[in-house]
């Protein structure tokens, strides 16, 4: 495993004992419906990410809110918010801010290792990384118990098989290799046929930089794309990537 990833996981584990579990149940906003609505208008559905690491600093609350609103204006189908603080400069509070600033579904993107993390903040969707979120079945059920929707991320066929044995109906295939942190769009293309055959709603994650990349992922079976780096560098690029103009 990559050294950066190992450091992040250790950081997450060190914070677990300080968490105070609480209960809530929200009415999750519908990612699938949002995506299908855009696709019916000829727009490629994109989950646009708030990824402070790209800017190299923590974001002010007003910056998080503004970014979420800009993404909605530019035609995103949802907003993803990275919440890991040590490496990614994130915060669970950014999820609350983004969700209040927009009517779009909001995905919390985090290294979820323990169900105690789920009570930190209300979001519409929660990322579970099959390589780390164990036992995956239990965490999928725990996410649902809060009224939130699990999005299970996979990187290999074995992880996809594990995800398909859960009740999760949204699966993300990440083009980023967690061992090398290199990106290869062929990772999605290799696994997508197996995921589509299982009938899940499929998200292509990482590596989309151009409209051609976006079309390539859609042609390979993606229902939605998740884009972070390119949009943090230039949020107006969203119109180019989703085909709505620009």
TINUBA-974478 format. One record per residue (C-alpha): x, y, z; residue number from 1. Coordinates in Angstrom, 1 decimal. Last residue first. Layout:
residues N
+--------+--------+--------+-----+
!     xx !     yy !     zz ! num !
+--------+--------+--------+-----+
!      X !      Y !      Z ! NUM !
...
+--------+--------+--------+-----+
END
This chain:
residues 246
+--------+--------+--------+-----+
!     xx !     yy !     zz ! num !
+--------+--------+--------+-----+
!  -17.9 !   25.8 !  -22.7 ! 246 !
!  -21.2 !   24.1 !  -23.1 ! 245 !
!  -23.4 !   21.5 !  -21.5 ! 244 !
!  -21.1 !   18.6 !  -22.4 ! 243 !
!  -20.5 !   17.4 !  -18.9 ! 242 !
!  -16.7 !   17.9 !  -19.1 ! 241 !
!  -16.9 !   21.3 !  -20.8 ! 240 !
!  -19.5 !   22.7 !  -18.4 ! 239 !
!  -17.5 !   21.4 !  -15.4 ! 238 !
!  -14.5 !   23.3 !  -16.6 ! 237 !
!  -15.9 !   26.3 !  -14.9 ! 236 !
!  -14.7 !   24.9 !  -11.6 ! 235 !
!  -11.0 !   25.3 !  -12.7 ! 234 !
!   -8.3 !   23.8 !  -10.5 ! 233 !
!  -10.8 !   22.3 !   -8.1 ! 232 !
!  -12.7 !   21.0 !  -11.1 ! 231 !
!   -9.8 !   19.1 !  -12.7 ! 230 !
!   -8.8 !   17.6 !   -9.3 ! 229 !
!  -12.2 !   16.4 !   -8.3 ! 228 !
!  -14.3 !   14.5 !  -10.8 ! 227 !
!  -16.8 !   11.7 !  -10.1 ! 226 !
!  -18.5 !   10.4 !  -13.2 ! 225 !
!  -22.0 !    9.0 !  -13.3 ! 224 !
!  -23.8 !    6.2 !  -15.1 ! 223 !
!  -20.5 !    4.8 !  -16.3 ! 222 !
!  -20.7 !    2.0 !  -18.8 ! 221 !
!  -17.6 !    2.0 !  -21.0 ! 220 !
!  -19.1 !    4.6 !  -23.4 ! 219 !
!  -19.7 !    6.8 !  -20.4 ! 218 !
!  -16.1 !    6.5 !  -19.3 ! 217 !
!  -14.8 !    7.3 !  -22.8 ! 216 !
!  -17.2 !   10.2 !  -23.1 ! 215 !
!  -15.8 !   11.7 !  -19.9 ! 214 !
!  -12.2 !   11.2 !  -21.1 ! 213 !
!  -13.0 !   12.9 !  -24.4 ! 212 !
!  -14.5 !   15.8 !  -22.5 ! 211 !
!  -11.2 !   16.2 !  -20.8 ! 210 !
!   -9.5 !   15.6 !  -17.4 ! 209 !
!  -11.3 !   12.5 !  -16.1 ! 208 !
!   -8.7 !   10.5 !  -14.0 ! 207 !
!  -10.6 !    9.7 !  -10.9 ! 206 !
!  -13.9 !    7.8 !  -10.3 ! 205 !
!  -16.4 !    6.2 !  -12.7 ! 204 !
!  -19.7 !    5.6 !  -10.9 ! 203 !
!  -22.0 !    2.7 !  -11.7 ! 202 !
!  -25.6 !    2.1 !  -10.6 ! 201 !
!  -25.6 !   -1.7 !  -10.0 ! 200 !
!  -27.3 !   -4.2 !  -12.3 ! 199 !
!  -24.9 !   -7.1 !  -11.8 ! 198 !
!  -24.1 !   -7.2 !  -15.5 ! 197 !
!  -23.2 !   -3.5 !  -15.2 ! 196 !
!  -20.6 !   -4.4 !  -12.5 ! 195 !
!  -19.0 !   -7.1 !  -14.6 ! 194 !
!  -18.9 !   -4.9 !  -17.7 ! 193 !
!  -17.4 !   -2.0 !  -15.7 ! 192 !
!  -14.4 !   -3.9 !  -14.3 ! 191 !
!  -11.9 !   -3.7 !  -17.2 ! 190 !
!  -13.1 !   -0.3 !  -18.5 ! 189 !
!  -12.8 !    1.2 !  -15.1 ! 188 !
!   -9.2 !    0.2 !  -14.7 ! 187 !
!   -8.5 !    1.2 !  -18.3 ! 186 !
!   -8.8 !    4.8 !  -17.2 ! 185 !
!   -5.4 !    4.5 !  -15.6 ! 184 !
!   -4.3 !    6.7 !  -12.6 ! 183 !
!   -1.2 !    6.3 !  -10.5 ! 182 !
!   -1.5 !    6.5 !   -6.7 ! 181 !
!    1.0 !    3.6 !   -6.6 ! 180 !
!   -0.6 !    1.2 !   -4.2 ! 179 !
!   -4.0 !    2.9 !   -4.1 ! 178 !
!   -4.3 !    2.6 !   -7.9 ! 177 !
!   -6.5 !    5.4 !   -9.1 ! 176 !
!   -9.1 !    4.5 !  -11.8 ! 175 !
!  -11.7 !    4.1 !   -9.0 ! 174 !
!  -14.8 !    2.0 !   -9.7 ! 173 !
!  -17.7 !    3.3 !   -7.8 ! 172 !
!  -20.7 !    1.1 !   -6.9 ! 171 !
!  -24.2 !    2.2 !   -6.1 ! 170 !
!  -26.7 !   -0.5 !   -5.2 ! 169 !
!  -25.2 !   -1.6 !   -1.9 ! 168 !
!  -26.9 !   -4.7 !   -0.5 ! 167 !
!  -23.6 !   -6.5 !   -0.1 ! 166 !
!  -22.3 !   -9.4 !   -2.2 ! 165 !
!  -21.7 !   -7.1 !   -5.1 ! 164 !
!  -19.2 !   -5.1 !   -3.0 ! 163 !
!  -17.1 !   -8.2 !   -2.3 ! 162 !
!  -17.1 !   -9.2 !   -5.9 ! 161 !
!  -16.0 !   -5.7 !   -6.8 ! 160 !
!  -13.2 !   -5.9 !   -4.3 ! 159 !
!  -12.0 !   -9.2 !   -5.8 ! 158 !
!  -12.2 !   -7.6 !   -9.3 ! 157 !
!  -10.0 !   -4.7 !   -8.2 ! 156 !
!  -10.3 !   -1.0 !   -7.3 ! 155 !
!  -13.6 !   -0.8 !   -5.6 ! 154 !
!  -15.7 !    2.1 !   -4.1 ! 153 !
!  -19.0 !    1.4 !   -2.3 ! 152 !
!  -21.4 !    4.2 !   -2.4 ! 151 !
!  -23.7 !    3.8 !    0.7 ! 150 !
!  -26.9 !    5.8 !    1.0 ! 149 !
!  -27.9 !    7.7 !    4.1 ! 148 !
!  -31.0 !    7.1 !    6.2 ! 147 !
!  -28.8 !    6.7 !    9.4 ! 146 !
!  -29.6 !    2.9 !    9.4 ! 145 !
!  -28.5 !    2.8 !    5.8 ! 144 !
!  -24.9 !    3.7 !    6.6 ! 143 !
!  -24.9 !    1.0 !    9.3 ! 142 !
!  -26.1 !   -1.6 !    6.8 ! 141 !
!  -23.3 !   -0.8 !    4.4 ! 140 !
!  -20.9 !   -0.8 !    7.3 ! 139 !
!  -22.0 !   -4.2 !    8.4 ! 138 !
!  -21.6 !   -5.7 !    4.9 ! 137 !
!  -18.2 !   -4.1 !    4.5 ! 136 !
!  -16.7 !   -5.6 !    7.6 ! 135 !
!  -14.4 !   -3.8 !    6.9 ! 134 !
!  -14.2 !   -0.4 !    5.2 ! 133 !
!  -10.5 !   -0.6 !    4.0 ! 132 !
!  -10.2 !   -2.2 !    0.6 ! 131 !
!  -14.0 !   -1.9 !   -0.1 ! 130 !
!  -13.8 !    1.9 !    0.3 ! 129 !
!  -17.1 !    3.1 !    1.7 ! 128 !
!  -18.2 !    6.5 !    0.5 ! 127 !
!  -21.3 !    8.0 !    2.2 ! 126 !
!  -24.3 !    9.4 !    0.5 ! 125 !
!  -26.9 !   12.0 !    1.5 ! 124 !
!  -24.8 !   13.5 !    4.3 ! 123 !
!  -25.4 !   14.1 !    8.0 ! 122 !
!  -22.2 !   14.5 !   10.0 ! 121 !
!  -20.1 !   12.8 !   12.6 ! 120 !
!  -22.5 !    9.9 !   13.1 ! 119 !
!  -20.9 !    7.8 !   10.4 ! 118 !
!  -17.5 !    7.9 !   11.9 ! 117 !
!  -18.7 !    5.6 !   14.8 ! 116 !
!  -19.4 !    2.9 !   12.2 ! 115 !
!  -15.6 !    2.3 !   11.9 ! 114 !
!  -13.1 !    2.3 !    9.1 ! 113 !
!  -14.5 !    5.1 !    6.8 ! 112 !
!  -11.8 !    6.7 !    4.8 ! 111 !
!  -13.8 !    9.7 !    3.8 ! 110 !
!  -15.8 !   11.1 !    0.9 ! 109 !
!  -19.1 !   12.4 !    2.1 ! 108 !
!  -21.5 !   12.6 !   -0.9 ! 107 !
!  -23.9 !   15.5 !   -1.1 ! 106 !
!  -27.1 !   15.3 !   -3.1 ! 105 !
!  -27.9 !   18.6 !   -4.8 ! 104 !
!  -30.1 !   21.3 !   -3.3 ! 103 !
!  -27.1 !   23.5 !   -2.5 ! 102 !
!  -25.7 !   25.7 !    0.3 ! 101 !
!  -27.0 !   23.8 !    3.2 ! 100 !
!  -25.5 !   20.5 !    2.0 !  99 !
!  -22.2 !   22.2 !    1.3 !  98 !
!  -22.0 !   23.6 !    4.8 !  97 !
!  -23.0 !   20.3 !    6.4 !  96 !
!  -20.4 !   18.5 !    4.4 !  95 !
!  -17.8 !   21.1 !    5.1 !  94 !
!  -18.3 !   20.4 !    8.8 !  93 !
!  -17.0 !   16.9 !    8.3 !  92 !
!  -13.6 !   18.5 !    7.6 !  91 !
!  -11.0 !   18.4 !    4.9 !  90 !
!   -7.4 !   19.4 !    4.5 !  89 !
!   -6.7 !   16.2 !    2.4 !  88 !
!   -3.7 !   14.9 !    4.3 !  87 !
!   -4.6 !   15.4 !    7.9 !  86 !
!   -8.2 !   16.6 !    7.7 !  85 !
!  -10.2 !   13.7 !    6.0 !  84 !
!  -13.6 !   15.3 !    5.0 !  83 !
!  -13.6 !   15.2 !    1.2 !  82 !
!  -16.9 !   16.6 !   -0.1 !  81 !
!  -18.6 !   15.2 !   -3.2 !  80 !
!  -21.3 !   17.4 !   -4.8 !  79 !
!  -24.1 !   16.0 !   -6.9 !  78 !
!  -25.6 !   16.1 !  -10.4 !  77 !
!  -23.3 !   19.0 !  -11.5 !  76 !
!  -24.8 !   21.5 !  -13.9 !  75 !
!  -22.6 !   24.6 !  -13.7 !  74 !
!  -25.0 !   26.3 !  -11.3 !  73 !
!  -24.8 !   23.3 !   -9.0 !  72 !
!  -21.0 !   23.4 !   -9.0 !  71 !
!  -21.0 !   27.1 !   -8.4 !  70 !
!  -23.3 !   26.7 !   -5.4 !  69 !
!  -21.0 !   24.0 !   -3.9 !  68 !
!  -17.9 !   26.1 !   -4.5 !  67 !
!  -19.6 !   29.1 !   -2.8 !  66 !
!  -20.6 !   27.1 !    0.3 !  65 !
!  -17.1 !   25.7 !    0.7 !  64 !
!  -15.5 !   29.1 !    0.2 !  63 !
!  -17.8 !   30.6 !    2.7 !  62 !
!  -16.8 !   28.0 !    5.3 !  61 !
!  -13.1 !   28.8 !    4.7 !  60 !
!  -11.1 !   26.1 !    3.0 !  59 !
!   -8.2 !   24.3 !    4.5 !  58 !
!   -5.0 !   24.5 !    2.5 !  57 !
!   -3.0 !   23.0 !   -0.4 !  56 !
!   -5.4 !   24.1 !   -3.2 !  55 !
!   -5.5 !   20.5 !   -4.5 !  54 !
!   -5.8 !   19.2 !   -1.0 !  53 !
!   -9.0 !   21.1 !   -0.5 !  52 !
!  -11.1 !   18.6 !   -2.6 !  51 !
!  -14.6 !   19.8 !   -3.1 !  50 !
!  -15.8 !   17.3 !   -5.7 !  49 !
!  -18.2 !   17.5 !   -8.6 !  48 !
!  -20.4 !   14.4 !   -9.1 !  47 !
!  -20.9 !   14.5 !  -12.8 !  46 !
!  -23.9 !   13.5 !  -14.9 !  45 !
!  -23.2 !   13.9 !  -18.7 !  44 !
!  -25.8 !   16.3 !  -20.1 !  43 !
!  -28.1 !   15.3 !  -22.9 !  42 !
!  -31.2 !   16.6 !  -21.2 !  41 !
!  -32.4 !   13.1 !  -20.2 !  40 !
!  -28.9 !   12.6 !  -18.8 !  39 !
!  -29.4 !   15.5 !  -16.4 !  38 !
!  -32.6 !   14.0 !  -15.0 !  37 !
!  -31.0 !   10.6 !  -14.8 !  36 !
!  -28.2 !   11.9 !  -12.7 !  35 !
!  -30.5 !   13.7 !  -10.3 !  34 !
!  -32.7 !   10.6 !  -10.0 !  33 !
!  -29.8 !    8.3 !   -9.2 !  32 !
!  -28.3 !   10.8 !   -6.7 !  31 !
!  -31.6 !   11.1 !   -4.8 !  30 !
!  -31.4 !   13.3 !   -1.7 !  29 !
!  -31.4 !   11.3 !    1.5 !  28 !
!  -34.2 !   11.8 !    4.0 !  27 !
!  -32.2 !   11.9 !    7.2 !  26 !
!  -32.1 !    9.6 !   10.3 !  25 !
!  -30.2 !   10.5 !   13.3 !  24 !
!  -28.2 !    8.8 !   16.1 !  23 !
!  -25.1 !    9.9 !   18.0 !  22 !
!  -21.7 !    8.4 !   18.5 !  21 !
!  -19.1 !   10.5 !   20.3 !  20 !
!  -15.8 !   10.2 !   18.5 !  19 !
!  -12.6 !   10.6 !   20.5 !  18 !
!  -11.8 !    6.9 !   20.3 !  17 !
!  -11.8 !    7.0 !   16.5 !  16 !
!   -9.2 !    9.8 !   16.0 !  15 !
!   -6.1 !    7.7 !   16.0 !  14 !
!   -7.6 !    5.3 !   13.5 !  13 !
!   -8.1 !    8.1 !   11.0 !  12 !
!   -4.5 !    9.2 !   11.3 !  11 !
!   -3.2 !    5.7 !   10.9 !  10 !
!   -5.4 !    5.3 !    7.7 !   9 !
!   -4.0 !    8.6 !    6.4 !   8 !
!   -0.4 !    7.5 !    7.0 !   7 !
!   -1.0 !    4.2 !    5.2 !   6 !
!   -2.5 !    6.0 !    2.3 !   5 !
!    0.5 !    8.3 !    2.0 !   4 !
!    2.9 !    5.3 !    2.2 !   3 !
!    1.2 !    3.5 !   -0.7 !   2 !
!    0.0 !    0.0 !    0.0 !   1 !
+--------+--------+--------+-----+
END
